[in-house]
């Protein structure tokens, strides 16, 4: 085992922080022995706080329309082959009702940046969902909006907001997005969400085009500085109708190593084993748990639209019913020693 890498792992486990160049060195030396050491420390950091509990989030993908043209995304505005749909408010609430029956206590409303979902419409949905299920948390993942919009959504009852920062390097951000999108604005949105009282989720793709070890080191330093309540990372998986169609996917190994590092940076973080991880490896989500994750996000969307919400090729679980998806995950988690719990899954104070 690389001696310096092992020393950095021990230091991170004890102090929950490293210098930027130390993160870069660690990213460049994620061999099997180092990953195993990281995972061992990550589990030791997670288990006094969360035990072997796994929190489930009921994902409702309510719109495949998006005004943006991000180069990596299958929902990009210029993708003429994308099948577009919007769920009605009634359909969204019916998905949540079904999820509640199945034991979900957090619902994640996710969609492209769809101008049809104005503040008025989205706030009405959030209010209705909270009125129907006041013991549940509502998480939104609807991209960049104004501070005023975020304030209205918070007032309507939204508890959490997921907005991946995507990369902490402005130059890298510019290579993943068209000129109309701004890294500075993405960062301002995250600051606004934090100041307005949301539990905030950041995150990035592992192995995205043009990504370097230095980029990943900056991502880890950003997580260390910003201290998000949640962090969603998963491997980049290409989509056939994007400019990055022929780029290689991110690797399982690097993703697992980075999951462990993030757990050590913030031991009480809510850390998903993502669908993308399960897409690139049949046991990806189980391996994610063993690396330090503690959240999974099964799909509650109606079966007839799931295959239309394709951010990347090969996405798993597009044909399952919600109950099947829940049972499947429970069995998978139990098989590796973890228990899916009926809980809002709020971040625990340490």
Secondary structure, 3 states (H helix, E strand, C coil): CCHHHHHHHHHHHHHCCCCHHHHHHHHHCCCHHHHHHHHHHHHHHHHHHHCCEEEECEEEEEECCCCCCCCCCCCCCCCCCCCCCECCHHHHHHHHHHHHHCCCCEEEEEECCCCCCCHHHHHHHHHHHHHHCCCCEEEEECCCCCHHHHHHHHHHCCCEEECCCECCCHHHHHHHCCCCCCHHHHHHHHHHHHHCCCEEEEEEEECCCCCCHHHHHHHHHHHHHHCCCEEEEEECCCCCCCCCCCCCCCCHHHHHHHHHHHHHHCCCCEEECCHHHHHHCCCHHHHHHHCCCCEECCECCCHHHHCCCCCCCCCCCCCCCHHHHHHHHHHHHHHCCCEEECCCCCCCCC
